Amino acid sequence: TKSDNFFLPPHAAPLMAQMQPYLQPQTQPYLQTQTQPYIQTPSTQPHLRDPQTVPVLREDMREESTDYDDDFEDSQRCTDPVCAMTFTVSMCLFVCVVGYAYLYGDVRVIFNGIDHTEKRLCGYSPGVEDRPYLYYCPKELVGRSLTVDVDYPVCLAACPFGKFDANNQSIVHPETVPECKTISDAYPSLGLVHKYCVPSQAFFADAYAQVHGNIANFEDTALRQIDGLKYSWPVLLLTFIVAVILGYAYLFMLKMSVRFLIWGCVVVSVLALVAGGAYLLFKEGLEMDVMLGHTQYGPMFKMALGVLCFVLAALVVLVACCCGGNVAISTACIQTGTVVIWKMPAMLLSPLIKAATKALLAILFMHGFLKLWSIAKVTGTGMHKKY
């Protein structure tokens, strides 16, 4: 089939000539056309075309094709009803589970900390709904020497903040934390993901390491990273928009000059490998050797990497020279494909719609999973929970 708005670029004619031997010979009797290949150009006008040059099906083949289409439609039936029924039941159960999770689940159960009572979730449980921050009470506080009690966290509405003056005296607001029974004096702290009050690293490096180490296991870190996604959504949205713009820019570059793009990538790759190899071979200094490995084996490892970069650059050049003809054919195929895409706007929107749909489904499934997880009964202290 052909469209009045579609044409092949001039450089695609050699490609069509090379593909001609691979066309099925039995299809030729069904076409009434001239011996010369028909290539429509932008200047070809529909009312000026010679009807004899347009490939058309014979009348008997048209009738046969119509009969075949009717038979094909009549033969359509459900080939696997058991699989279809199983899939339908599974989707119904999935909807029921997700609905139950959204009705009774609350992700704050997973992300918020638990105070020393091992029952109250900060910012969630009755009595501490307005206190979302988990604060570790001090076990010892003398000047800039601080030791926290990781087994006695309390829930606060806000983290105590402050600094030290010239006389090394702390200025903290508020000055005390009544919930801490042993030592009620507050220390300067910083909020972490709107959930935790950790000692200020600038003033209490050891206490910061103590608290951070208490919540730095894999499970706690992963949960904090997931919880932090909701605060970084502007960056993620901007990244998605920029990625879409760059994708369309890449398609536009392919349409304009795919040959320049392909060979430009080859040249940049060769130059990058050569520059990296030269840097590794001729860079002097102990810091380079220490960065790459032990000082005894650093120079040898550095030289091996440099030689490897030059070898890879030579291989890229060799492949580019030996496969130049194939690259030219591939270039014609790619540029022809981009012309088709730009002539059909719906194909330009298809990747965007597909990516947006996948992103929304991924967010929905992840949030539903967290909702389902939060239904479990939770116990523990601080960030260490048991479900």
C-alpha positions as CSV (number, residue, x, y, z in Angstrom):
1,T,0.0,0.0,0.0
2,K,1.0,3.6,-0.4
3,S,-0.1,7.0,0.8
4,D,-0.3,10.3,-1.0
5,N,1.6,11.9,1.8
6,F,4.4,9.4,2.1
7,F,7.7,9.4,0.1
8,L,11.0,7.7,0.2
9,P,14.2,9.8,0.6
10,P,16.6,9.8,-2.4
11,H,19.2,7.8,-0.6
12,A,16.8,4.9,0.0
13,A,16.7,4.0,-3.7
14,P,19.9,1.9,-3.5
15,L,18.5,0.1,-0.5
16,M,15.4,-0.8,-2.4
17,A,17.5,-2.0,-5.3
18,Q,19.5,-4.3,-3.0
19,M,16.3,-5.7,-1.4
20,Q,14.7,-6.5,-4.8
21,P,16.3,-10.0,-5.1
22,Y,14.9,-11.0,-1.7
23,L,11.2,-10.2,-2.7
24,Q,9.1,-13.3,-3.2
25,P,8.9,-14.1,-6.9
26,Q,5.4,-15.5,-6.6
27,T,4.0,-12.1,-5.7
28,Q,5.0,-10.6,-9.1
29,P,2.1,-12.1,-11.2
30,Y,-0.4,-10.5,-8.9
31,L,0.8,-7.1,-9.7
32,Q,0.1,-5.1,-12.8
33,T,3.0,-2.6,-13.0
34,Q,5.9,-1.5,-15.1
35,T,9.3,-3.0,-14.8
36,Q,10.8,0.1,-13.3
37,P,10.4,0.4,-9.5
38,Y,7.9,3.0,-8.4
39,I,9.2,5.6,-5.9
40,Q,6.8,8.4,-5.0
41,T,8.5,11.8,-4.5
42,P,7.1,14.9,-2.9
43,S,6.6,16.4,-6.3
44,T,4.4,13.6,-7.5
45,Q,0.8,14.8,-7.8
46,P,-2.1,12.3,-7.5
47,H,-3.9,13.6,-10.5
48,L,-0.8,13.6,-12.7
49,R,0.2,10.0,-12.0
50,D,0.1,7.4,-14.7
51,P,-2.4,4.7,-13.5
52,Q,-0.3,2.1,-15.3
53,T,2.7,2.7,-13.0
54,V,0.7,2.1,-9.8
55,P,0.8,-1.5,-8.5
56,V,-2.8,-2.9,-8.3
57,L,-4.2,-6.3,-7.6
58,R,-5.9,-8.2,-10.4
59,E,-9.7,-8.4,-10.2
60,D,-9.7,-12.2,-9.4
61,M,-7.2,-11.6,-6.6
62,R,-9.4,-8.9,-5.2
63,E,-12.4,-11.3,-5.0
64,E,-10.2,-14.0,-3.5
65,S,-8.8,-11.6,-0.9
66,T,-12.3,-10.6,0.1
67,D,-13.5,-14.1,0.5
68,Y,-10.4,-15.0,2.5
69,D,-11.1,-12.0,4.9
70,D,-14.7,-13.2,5.4
71,D,-13.6,-16.7,6.2
72,F,-10.9,-15.4,8.6
73,E,-13.4,-13.4,10.5
74,D,-15.8,-16.3,10.8
75,S,-13.0,-18.5,12.1
76,Q,-12.2,-16.3,15.1
77,R,-13.1,-17.8,18.5
78,C,-11.8,-17.9,22.0
79,T,-8.9,-20.4,22.0
80,D,-8.1,-20.5,25.7
81,P,-11.2,-19.9,27.9
82,V,-9.6,-21.4,31.0
83,C,-6.7,-18.9,30.8
84,A,-9.1,-16.0,30.2
85,M,-11.3,-17.1,33.2
86,T,-8.2,-17.4,35.4
87,F,-7.0,-14.0,34.4
88,T,-10.4,-12.4,35.1
89,V,-10.6,-14.0,38.5
90,S,-7.1,-12.9,39.3
91,M,-7.8,-9.3,38.3
92,C,-10.9,-9.3,40.5
93,L,-9.0,-10.6,43.5
94,F,-6.3,-8.0,42.8
95,V,-8.8,-5.2,42.8
96,C,-10.3,-6.5,46.1
97,V,-6.9,-6.6,47.8
98,V,-5.9,-3.2,46.6
99,G,-9.3,-1.7,47.7
100,Y,-8.9,-3.3,51.1
101,A,-5.4,-1.9,51.5
102,Y,-6.5,1.6,50.5
103,L,-9.4,1.5,53.0
104,Y,-7.5,0.2,56.0
105,G,-3.8,0.9,55.3
106,D,-1.7,3.9,56.3
107,V,1.9,4.3,55.1
108,R,2.8,6.3,58.2
109,V,2.8,3.0,60.0
110,I,5.8,2.0,57.9
111,F,7.8,5.2,57.8
112,N,7.1,6.9,61.2
113,G,9.2,6.0,64.2
114,I,8.0,4.3,67.5
115,D,8.7,5.9,70.9
116,H,10.1,4.1,73.9
117,T,6.7,2.6,74.8
118,E,7.0,0.3,71.8
119,K,3.4,1.0,70.8
120,R,2.9,4.7,69.9
121,L,3.8,5.7,66.3
122,C,4.9,9.3,66.1
123,G,2.4,11.4,64.2
124,Y,-0.1,8.5,64.0
125,S,-1.1,6.9,67.3
126,P,-3.6,8.6,69.7
127,G,-1.9,11.2,71.9
128,V,1.0,11.9,69.5
129,E,-0.9,12.7,66.3
130,D,0.7,16.1,66.2
131,R,4.2,14.9,67.0
132,P,5.7,13.4,63.9
133,Y,9.4,13.7,64.8
134,L,11.3,10.9,66.7
135,Y,13.9,12.4,69.1
136,Y,16.5,10.4,71.0
137,C,16.9,11.6,74.5
138,P,20.5,12.4,75.8
139,K,22.1,9.9,78.1
140,E,25.1,12.3,78.7
141,L,25.3,15.9,77.7
142,V,28.3,18.1,78.7
143,G,29.2,21.0,76.4
144,R,29.9,19.4,73.0
145,S,30.1,15.9,74.4
146,L,26.9,14.1,73.7
147,T,25.8,10.5,74.1
148,V,22.2,9.6,73.2
149,D,20.0,6.8,74.5
150,V,18.9,4.9,71.4
151,D,16.5,2.8,73.5
152,Y,14.6,5.9,74.8
153,P,13.2,7.9,71.8
154,V,10.3,10.2,72.3
155,C,7.8,11.9,69.9
156,L,8.1,15.7,69.3
157,A,6.2,18.3,67.3
158,A,9.5,19.9,66.1
159,C,13.2,19.3,66.4
160,P,15.2,21.4,68.9
161,F,17.5,23.7,67.0
162,G,20.3,26.0,68.0
163,K,24.1,26.6,68.1
164,F,27.0,27.2,70.3
165,D,28.2,30.7,71.3
166,A,31.8,32.0,71.7
167,N,31.9,30.6,75.3
168,N,31.0,27.2,74.0
169,Q,27.6,27.4,75.6
170,S,24.6,25.9,73.7
171,I,21.7,28.1,72.6
172,V,18.8,25.8,71.9
173,H,15.1,26.3,71.3
174,P,13.3,24.9,73.1
175,E,15.8,24.5,76.0
176,T,14.2,21.4,77.5
177,V,12.3,18.3,76.3
178,P,10.0,17.3,79.2
179,E,9.4,13.9,77.6
180,C,13.0,12.9,78.4
181,K,13.0,11.8,82.0
182,T,16.8,11.2,82.6
183,I,18.2,14.4,81.1
184,S,15.6,16.9,79.9
185,D,18.1,19.4,78.4
186,A,17.8,19.7,74.7
187,Y,20.6,19.6,72.2
188,P,20.8,21.2,68.7
189,S,19.4,18.7,66.1
190,L,18.4,18.5,62.5
191,G,15.3,17.1,60.9
192,L,15.8,14.0,58.7
193,V,13.1,13.3,56.0
194,H,10.5,15.1,58.2
195,K,10.6,12.1,60.6
196,Y,13.7,12.1,62.8
197,C,15.7,14.6,64.9
198,V,19.3,13.6,64.6
199,P,22.2,15.4,66.5
200,S,23.8,18.2,64.5
201,Q,26.8,16.7,62.8
202,A,28.7,20.0,63.0
203,F,28.6,20.0,66.8
204,F,28.2,16.3,67.8
205,A,29.9,14.2,65.2
206,D,30.1,11.1,67.5
207,A,26.4,11.3,68.5
208,Y,25.4,11.8,64.9
209,A,27.3,8.7,63.9
210,Q,25.7,6.8,66.8
211,V,22.1,7.7,65.7
212,H,22.8,7.3,62.0
213,G,24.3,3.9,62.7
214,N,21.2,2.9,64.6
215,I,19.0,3.6,61.6
216,A,21.5,2.8,58.8
217,N,20.6,-0.9,58.2
218,F,19.4,-1.9,54.7
219,E,15.7,-2.1,55.5
220,D,15.6,1.3,57.3
221,T,17.6,3.0,54.7
222,A,15.5,1.6,51.9
223,L,12.3,2.8,53.6
224,R,13.7,6.3,54.1
225,Q,14.7,6.5,50.5
226,I,11.2,5.5,49.4
227,D,9.6,7.9,51.8
228,G,11.9,10.7,50.5
229,L,10.4,10.3,47.0
230,K,7.4,12.3,47.9
231,Y,9.6,15.3,48.8
232,S,11.6,15.1,45.5
233,W,8.7,14.8,43.1
234,P,9.5,18.2,41.4
235,V,12.9,16.9,40.5
236,L,11.5,13.6,39.2
237,L,8.9,15.4,37.2
238,L,11.4,17.8,35.7
239,T,13.7,14.8,34.8
240,F,10.8,13.1,33.0
241,I,10.0,16.3,31.0
242,V,13.7,16.8,30.1
243,A,13.9,13.1,29.1
244,V,10.9,13.5,26.8
245,I,12.3,16.6,25.2
246,L,15.7,15.0,24.6
247,G,14.0,12.0,23.1
248,Y,12.2,14.1,20.5
249,A,15.4,16.1,19.9
250,Y,17.2,12.8,19.2
251,L,14.4,11.8,16.7
252,F,14.7,15.2,15.0
253,M,18.5,14.8,14.7
254,L,18.0,11.3,13.2
255,K,15.6,12.8,10.7
256,M,17.9,15.7,9.7
257,S,21.2,13.8,9.5
258,V,21.5,10.3,10.9
259,R,24.8,9.8,9.1
260,F,26.4,12.7,10.9
261,L,25.0,11.4,14.3
262,I,26.3,7.9,13.8
263,W,29.8,8.8,12.6
264,G,29.9,11.6,15.2
265,C,29.4,9.1,18.0
266,V,32.1,6.9,16.5
267,V,34.6,9.8,16.3
268,V,33.7,11.0,19.9
269,S,34.2,7.4,21.2
270,V,37.6,7.1,19.6
271,L,38.7,10.5,20.8
272,A,37.5,9.7,24.4
273,L,39.3,6.4,24.4
274,V,42.5,7.9,23.1
275,A,42.4,10.8,25.6
276,G,41.7,8.4,28.5
277,G,44.5,6.2,27.5
278,A,47.0,9.1,27.2
279,Y,45.9,10.4,30.6
280,L,46.5,7.0,32.2
281,L,49.8,6.4,30.6
282,F,51.4,9.9,31.0
283,K,49.7,11.1,34.3
284,E,52.3,11.4,37.0
285,G,51.7,11.4,40.7
286,L,51.1,9.1,43.6
287,E,47.4,10.1,44.0
288,M,46.6,8.4,40.7
289,D,48.3,5.2,41.8
290,V,46.6,5.1,45.2
291,M,43.2,5.8,43.6
292,L,43.6,2.8,41.2
293,G,45.0,0.4,43.8
294,H,47.9,-0.5,46.1
295,T,50.9,1.7,45.6
296,Q,53.0,-1.3,44.6
297,Y,50.6,-2.3,41.8
298,G,49.1,1.1,41.0
299,P,51.5,2.0,38.1
300,M,51.1,-1.4,36.5
301,F,47.4,-1.3,36.7
302,K,47.4,2.2,35.4
303,M,49.5,1.2,32.4
304,A,47.3,-1.8,31.6
305,L,44.2,0.5,31.6
306,G,45.9,3.0,29.3
307,V,46.9,0.2,26.8
308,L,43.4,-1.2,27.0
309,C,41.9,2.2,26.0
310,F,44.2,2.4,23.0
311,V,43.3,-1.1,21.9
312,L,39.6,-0.4,22.2
313,A,40.0,2.8,20.2
314,A,41.8,0.8,17.4
315,L,39.0,-1.8,17.4
316,V,36.4,0.9,17.0
317,V,38.3,2.4,14.1
318,L,38.8,-1.1,12.5
319,V,35.1,-2.0,12.9
320,A,34.0,1.4,11.4
321,C,36.3,0.9,8.4
322,C,35.3,-2.7,7.7
323,C,31.6,-2.2,8.2
324,G,31.3,1.1,6.4
325,G,28.9,-0.3,3.8
326,N,26.6,-1.9,6.3
327,V,26.6,1.4,8.3
328,A,25.5,3.2,5.1
329,I,22.6,0.7,4.6
330,S,21.7,1.0,8.3
331,T,21.8,4.7,8.0
332,A,19.3,4.7,5.1
333,C,17.0,2.3,7.0
334,I,17.0,4.5,10.1
335,Q,16.5,7.7,8.3
336,T,13.6,6.2,6.3
337,G,12.0,5.0,9.5
338,T,12.3,8.5,11.0
339,V,10.7,10.0,8.0
340,V,7.8,7.6,8.4
341,I,7.5,8.5,12.1
342,W,7.5,12.2,11.4
343,K,4.8,11.8,8.8
344,M,2.6,10.0,11.3
345,P,2.2,12.2,14.4
346,A,0.4,9.4,16.3
347,M,3.6,7.5,16.4
348,L,5.4,10.4,18.0
349,L,2.9,10.4,20.9
350,S,2.9,6.7,21.4
351,P,6.2,6.5,23.3
352,L,5.2,9.4,25.5
353,I,1.8,7.8,26.3
354,K,3.5,4.4,27.0
355,A,6.1,5.9,29.3
356,A,3.5,8.0,31.3
357,T,1.2,4.9,31.6
358,K,4.0,2.8,33.0
359,A,5.1,5.5,35.4
360,L,1.6,5.9,36.8
361,L,1.1,2.2,37.1
362,A,4.4,1.8,38.9
363,I,3.5,4.5,41.4
364,L,0.1,3.0,41.9
365,F,1.4,-0.5,42.5
366,M,4.2,0.6,44.8
367,H,1.8,2.7,46.9
368,G,-0.7,-0.1,47.0
369,F,2.0,-2.5,48.2
370,L,3.0,-0.1,51.0
371,K,-0.7,0.3,51.9
372,L,-1.1,-3.5,52.1
373,W,2.2,-3.7,54.1
374,S,1.0,-1.1,56.6
375,I,-2.1,-3.2,57.6
376,A,0.2,-5.5,59.7
377,K,0.5,-5.0,63.5
378,V,3.7,-3.1,64.2
379,T,5.9,-3.2,67.4
380,G,9.4,-2.1,68.1
381,T,11.5,0.9,69.1
382,G,12.7,3.9,67.0
383,M,13.0,2.8,63.4
384,H,13.4,-0.9,64.2
385,K,10.0,-2.4,63.7
386,K,8.5,-5.9,63.7
387,Y,5.4,-6.7,61.7
